């Protein structure tokens, strides 16, 4: 049995016709103006252009930021782990010593 997409408002089969027409419209636009979908100089091949150098510095900057943030998160979890290990080795407090005294 073939599954059909139904319009939620009308309940009719056939899906949403605007999706098909949008895809056809995009295909026509790209067929008419193919130069607009070509890669820029940084991606297409001119690796010594200022644009490519700027993009490379941007990539390295973002990698640096991600590395610092992940390093901070890892350091935090190591700190929590060490603190938990220290807390588990502390002797248990005696309940008789910590009970409050009654004032009469």
TORTOR-156105 format. One line per 3 residues: number of its first residue (from 0); for each residue x negated, y negated, z negated of N, C-alpha, C, O. Coordinates in nm, 2 decimals, padded with zeros to 4 digits. Example, Ala and Ser with C-alpha at 12.3 -4.5 7.8 and 13.67 -1.06 7.14 Angstrom:
<nodes>
0> -01.32:00.57:-00.78:-01.23:00.45:-00.78:-01.32:00.33:-00.78:-01.42:00.33:-00.85 | -01.28:00.22:-00.71:-01.37:00.11:-00.71:-01.29:00.00:-00.79:-01.34:-00.11:-00.80
</nodes>
This chain:
<nodes>
0> -00.08:00.12:00.00:00.00:00.00:00.00:-00.09:-00.12:00.00:-00.18:-00.13:-00.08 | -00.06:-00.21:00.09:-00.14:-00.34:00.10:-00.09:-00.44:00.00:00.03:-00.47:-00.01 | -00.18:-00.49:-00.08:-00.14:-00.60:-00.18:-00.12:-00.73:-00.11:-00.20:-00.77:-00.02
3> -00.02:-00.80:-00.14:00.01:-00.93:-00.08:00.00:-01.04:-00.19:00.03:-01.02:-00.30 | -00.05:-01.15:-00.14:-00.05:-01.27:-00.23:00.08:-01.34:-00.22:00.13:-01.37:-00.10 | 00.15:-01.37:-00.33:00.28:-01.43:-00.32:00.26:-01.57:-00.38:00.19:-01.60:-00.47
6> 00.34:-01.66:-00.32:00.35:-01.80:-00.36:00.42:-01.80:-00.50:00.53:-01.75:-00.50 | 00.36:-01.86:-00.60:00.43:-01.86:-00.73:00.56:-01.93:-00.74:00.64:-01.90:-00.82 | 00.58:-02.03:-00.66:00.70:-02.11:-00.66:00.81:-02.04:-00.58:00.92:-02.03:-00.63
9> 00.78:-02.00:-00.46:00.89:-01.95:-00.38:00.90:-01.80:-00.39:01.00:-01.74:-00.36 | 00.79:-01.73:-00.43:00.79:-01.58:-00.43:00.77:-01.52:-00.30:00.78:-01.39:-00.29 | 00.75:-01.59:-00.19:00.74:-01.54:-00.06:00.59:-01.49:-00.04:00.50:-01.54:-00.10
12> 00.58:-01.38:00.04:00.45:-01.33:00.07:00.38:-01.41:00.17:00.44:-01.49:00.24 | 00.25:-01.40:00.17:00.17:-01.47:00.27:00.06:-01.56:00.21:-00.02:-01.62:00.28 | 00.06:-01.58:00.08:-00.04:-01.66:00.02:-00.02:-01.81:00.03:00.09:-01.85:00.06
15> -00.12:-01.88:00.01:-00.12:-02.02:00.02:-00.17:-02.06:00.16:-00.29:-02.05:00.18 | -00.09:-02.12:00.25:-00.14:-02.15:00.38:-00.24:-02.26:00.38:-00.31:-02.27:00.48 | -00.24:-02.35:00.28:-00.34:-02.46:00.28:-00.48:-02.41:00.27:-00.57:-02.48:00.31
18> -00.50:-02.29:00.21:-00.64:-02.24:00.20:-00.69:-02.20:00.34:-00.80:-02.24:00.38 | -00.61:-02.13:00.42:-00.65:-02.10:00.55:-00.67:-02.22:00.64:-00.77:-02.23:00.71 | -00.58:-02.32:00.63:-00.60:-02.44:00.71:-00.72:-02.52:00.67:-00.79:-02.58:00.75
21> -00.75:-02.52:00.54:-00.87:-02.59:00.49:-01.00:-02.52:00.54:-01.09:-02.59:00.58 | -01.00:-02.39:00.54:-01.12:-02.32:00.59:-01.14:-02.35:00.74:-01.25:-02.37:00.79 | -01.03:-02.35:00.81:-01.04:-02.38:00.96:-01.09:-02.52:00.98:-01.17:-02.55:01.07
24> -01.04:-02.61:00.90:-01.08:-02.75:00.91:-01.23:-02.77:00.89:-01.29:-02.84:00.96 | -01.28:-02.71:00.78:-01.42:-02.71:00.75:-01.50:-02.65:00.86:-01.61:-02.71:00.90 | -01.46:-02.54:00.92:-01.53:-02.48:01.03:-01.54:-02.57:01.15:-01.64:-02.58:01.21
27> -01.43:-02.64:01.18:-01.42:-02.73:01.29:-01.52:-02.85:01.27:-01.59:-02.89:01.36 | -01.51:-02.90:01.15:-01.60:-03.02:01.12:-01.75:-02.98:01.13:-01.83:-03.05:01.19 | -01.78:-02.86:01.08:-01.92:-02.82:01.09:-01.96:-02.78:01.23:-02.08:-02.79:01.26
30> -01.87:-02.74:01.31:-01.90:-02.70:01.45:-01.92:-02.83:01.53:-02.00:-02.83:01.62 | -01.85:-02.94:01.50:-01.86:-03.06:01.57:-01.98:-03.14:01.53:-02.04:-03.20:01.61 | -02.01:-03.14:01.40:-02.13:-03.22:01.35:-02.23:-03.12:01.28:-02.24:-03.12:01.16
33> -02.30:-03.04:01.36:-02.39:-02.94:01.30:-02.51:-03.01:01.23:-02.57:-02.95:01.14 | -02.55:-03.13:01.27:-02.67:-03.19:01.21:-02.64:-03.22:01.06:-02.74:-03.23:00.98 | -02.52:-03.24:01.02:-02.49:-03.27:00.88:-02.51:-03.16:00.78:-02.52:-03.18:00.66
36> -02.52:-03.03:00.84:-02.54:-02.92:00.75:-02.68:-02.87:00.75:-02.71:-02.76:00.69 | -02.77:-02.93:00.82:-02.91:-02.89:00.82:-02.98:-02.93:00.69:-02.93:-03.02:00.62 | -03.08:-02.86:00.66:-03.15:-02.88:00.53:-03.23:-03.02:00.54:-03.26:-03.06:00.65
39> -03.26:-03.07:00.42:-03.33:-03.20:00.42:-03.48:-03.17:00.44:-03.52:-03.05:00.45 | -03.56:-03.27:00.44:-03.70:-03.25:00.47:-03.77:-03.17:00.36:-03.87:-03.10:00.38 | -03.72:-03.19:00.24:-03.78:-03.11:00.13:-03.76:-02.96:00.14:-03.85:-02.88:00.11
42> -03.64:-02.93:00.19:-03.61:-02.78:00.20:-03.65:-02.73:00.33:-03.68:-02.61:00.35 | -03.65:-02.81:00.43:-03.66:-02.76:00.57:-03.81:-02.73:00.61:-03.84:-02.65:00.69 | -03.90:-02.80:00.54:-04.04:-02.76:00.58:-04.15:-02.87:00.55:-04.26:-02.83:00.53
45> -04.12:-03.00:00.55:-04.22:-03.10:00.53:-04.26:-03.10:00.38:-04.21:-03.19:00.31 | -04.34:-03.01:00.34:-04.38:-02.99:00.20:-04.47:-03.10:00.15:-04.49:-03.11:00.03 | -04.53:-03.18:00.24:-04.62:-03.29:00.19:-04.55:-03.42:00.19:-04.62:-03.52:00.16
48> -04.42:-03.43:00.21:-04.35:-03.56:00.21:-04.33:-03.60:00.07:-04.33:-03.52:-00.02 | -04.31:-03.73:00.05:-04.29:-03.78:-00.09:-04.16:-03.73:-00.15:-04.15:-03.71:-00.27 | -04.06:-03.70:-00.06:-03.94:-03.64:-00.11:-03.96:-03.50:-00.17:-03.90:-03.47:-00.27
51> -04.04:-03.42:-00.10:-04.07:-03.29:-00.15:-04.15:-03.30:-00.28:-04.13:-03.22:-00.37 | -04.25:-03.39:-00.29:-04.33:-03.40:-00.41:-04.24:-03.45:-00.53:-04.25:-03.40:-00.64 | -04.15:-03.54:-00.50:-04.05:-03.58:-00.61:-03.96:-03.47:-00.65:-03.94:-03.46:-00.77
54> -03.92:-03.39:-00.56:-03.83:-03.28:-00.59:-03.91:-03.18:-00.68:-03.86:-03.12:-00.77 | -04.04:-03.15:-00.64:-04.12:-03.06:-00.72:-04.14:-03.11:-00.86:-04.13:-03.03:-00.96 | -04.17:-03.24:-00.88:-04.18:-03.30:-01.01:-04.05:-03.29:-01.09:-04.06:-03.26:-01.21
57> -03.94:-03.31:-01.02:-03.81:-03.29:-01.09:-03.79:-03.15:-01.14:-03.74:-03.13:-01.25 | -03.83:-03.05:-01.06:-03.81:-02.91:-01.10:-03.90:-02.88:-01.22:-03.86:-02.82:-01.31 | -04.03:-02.93:-01.21:-04.12:-02.90:-01.32:-04.07:-02.97:-01.45:-04.09:-02.92:-01.56
60> -04.02:-03.09:-01.44:-03.96:-03.16:-01.55:-03.85:-03.08:-01.62:-03.85:-03.07:-01.74 | -03.76:-03.04:-01.54:-03.64:-02.96:-01.59:-03.69:-02.83:-01.65:-03.64:-02.79:-01.75 | -03.79:-02.76:-01.59:-03.84:-02.64:-01.65:-03.91:-02.67:-01.78:-03.90:-02.59:-01.88
63> -03.97:-02.78:-01.79:-04.03:-02.82:-01.92:-03.93:-02.85:-02.03:-03.95:-02.80:-02.14 | -03.82:-02.91:-01.99:-03.71:-02.94:-02.09:-03.65:-02.81:-02.13:-03.63:-02.79:-02.25 | -03.62:-02.72:-02.04:-03.56:-02.59:-02.07:-03.66:-02.51:-02.16:-03.61:-02.45:-02.26
66> -03.79:-02.51:-02.14:-03.88:-02.44:-02.22:-03.89:-02.49:-02.36:-03.89:-02.42:-02.46 | -03.89:-02.63:-02.37:-03.89:-02.69:-02.51:-03.76:-02.65:-02.59:-03.77:-02.61:-02.70 | -03.65:-02.66:-02.52:-03.52:-02.63:-02.59:-03.52:-02.48:-02.63:-03.48:-02.45:-02.74
69> -03.55:-02.39:-02.54:-03.55:-02.25:-02.58:-03.66:-02.22:-02.69:-03.63:-02.13:-02.77 | -03.77:-02.29:-02.68:-03.87:-02.27:-02.79:-03.82:-02.31:-02.92:-03.84:-02.25:-03.02 | -03.74:-02.42:-02.93:-03.68:-02.47:-03.05:-03.58:-02.37:-03.10:-03.57:-02.35:-03.22
72> -03.50:-02.32:-03.02:-03.40:-02.22:-03.06:-03.47:-02.10:-03.11:-03.42:-02.04:-03.22 | -03.57:-02.05:-03.05:-03.64:-01.93:-03.09:-03.71:-01.96:-03.23:-03.71:-01.87:-03.32 | -03.77:-02.08:-03.24:-03.83:-02.11:-03.37:-03.73:-02.12:-03.48:-03.76:-02.07:-03.59
75> -03.61:-02.17:-03.45:-03.50:-02.17:-03.55:-03.47:-02.03:-03.60:-03.45:-02.01:-03.72 | -03.45:-01.94:-03.51:-03.41:-01.80:-03.55:-03.53:-01.73:-03.62:-03.50:-01.65:-03.71 | -03.65:-01.76:-03.59:-03.76:-01.70:-03.66:-03.76:-01.76:-03.80:-03.78:-01.68:-03.90
78> -03.74:-01.89:-03.82:-03.73:-01.95:-03.95:-03.62:-01.89:-04.03:-03.64:-01.85:-04.15 | -03.50:-01.87:-03.97:-03.39:-01.81:-04.04:-03.42:-01.66:-04.08:-03.39:-01.62:-04.19 | -03.49:-01.59:-03.99:-03.53:-01.45:-04.03:-03.62:-01.44:-04.14:-03.61:-01.36:-04.23
81> -03.72:-01.53:-04.14:-03.82:-01.53:-04.25:-03.75:-01.57:-04.38:-03.78:-01.51:-04.49 | -03.67:-01.67:-04.38:-03.59:-01.71:-04.50:-03.50:-01.60:-04.55:-03.49:-01.59:-04.67 | -03.44:-01.53:-04.46:-03.36:-01.42:-04.50:-03.44:-01.31:-04.57:-03.40:-01.25:-04.67
84> -03.56:-01.28:-04.51:-03.64:-01.18:-04.57:-03.69:-01.22:-04.71:-03.70:-01.14:-04.80 | -03.73:-01.35:-04.73:-03.77:-01.39:-04.86:-03.65:-01.39:-04.96:-03.67:-01.35:-05.07 | -03.53:-01.42:-04.91:-03.42:-01.42:-05.00:-03.38:-01.28:-05.05:-03.33:-01.25:-05.16
87> -03.40:-01.18:-04.96:-03.37:-01.04:-04.99:-03.47:-00.98:-05.09:-03.44:-00.88:-05.15 | -03.59:-01.04:-05.10:-03.69:-00.98:-05.19:-03.68:-01.05:-05.33:-03.75:-01.00:-05.42 | -03.60:-01.15:-05.35:-03.59:-01.21:-05.48:-03.52:-01.12:-05.57:-03.43:-01.04:-05.53
90> -03.56:-01.11:-05.70:-03.49:-01.03:-05.80:-03.34:-01.07:-05.82:-03.31:-01.19:-05.82 | -03.26:-00.98:-05.85:-03.12:-01.01:-05.87:-03.11:-01.08:-06.01:-03.18:-01.04:-06.10 | -03.02:-01.18:-06.02:-03.01:-01.25:-06.14:-02.92:-01.17:-06.24:-02.83:-01.10:-06.20
93> -02.96:-01.17:-06.36:-02.88:-01.09:-06.46:-02.75:-01.16:-06.49:-02.75:-01.28:-06.52 | -02.64:-01.09:-06.48:-02.51:-01.15:-06.50:-02.49:-01.20:-06.64:-02.41:-01.29:-06.67 | -02.55:-01.13:-06.74:-02.54:-01.18:-06.88:-02.60:-01.31:-06.90:-02.55:-01.39:-06.99
96> -02.71:-01.34:-06.83:-02.78:-01.47:-06.85:-02.71:-01.58:-06.78:-02.72:-01.70:-06.82 | -02.63:-01.55:-06.68:-02.58:-01.66:-06.60:-02.43:-01.69:-06.63:-02.37:-01.78:-06.58 | -02.37:-01.61:-06.73:-02.23:-01.64:-06.76:-02.22:-01.76:-06.84:-02.30:-01.79:-06.93
99> -02.12:-01.85:-06.82:-02.11:-01.97:-06.90:-02.06:-01.94:-07.04:-01.99:-01.84:-07.06 | -02.10:-02.02:-07.13:-02.06:-02.00:-07.27:-01.93:-02.08:-07.29:-01.91:-02.18:-07.23 | -01.85:-02.03:-07.38:-01.73:-02.09:-07.41:-01.75:-02.20:-07.52:-01.82:-02.17:-07.62
102> -01.69:-02.31:-07.50:-01.69:-02.42:-07.61:-01.56:-02.41:-07.68:-01.46:-02.42:-07.62 | -01.57:-02.41:-07.81:-01.45:-02.40:-07.89:-01.41:-02.53:-07.95:-01.31:-02.54:-08.02
</nodes>
